[in-house]
C-alpha cells in the first residue's frame, strides 16, 4: 500500500466534509468522489468509470473511521 502525506489526507478529508449533501451514511461515495477529483481534476460524472487510486481511497476512508 502506498503511503501518502498526511497533509494530502487531511486536505481530502476536509474536502469530503464540504461537499454539498455530505452524508456520513454515504462516506464511501464521498471519499471516492474526492479521490476521483484529486486524480482527474474534476468531479465524476454520473457514469464515470475512470480508475482512482485505491490506496489513497482506502487511506482517506480510514480517516473517517
Secondary structure as UniProt FT lines:
FT   HELIX           6..18
FT   TURN            20..21
FT   HELIX           24..26
FT   HELIX           27..40
FT   TURN            46..47
FT   HELIX           54..64
//
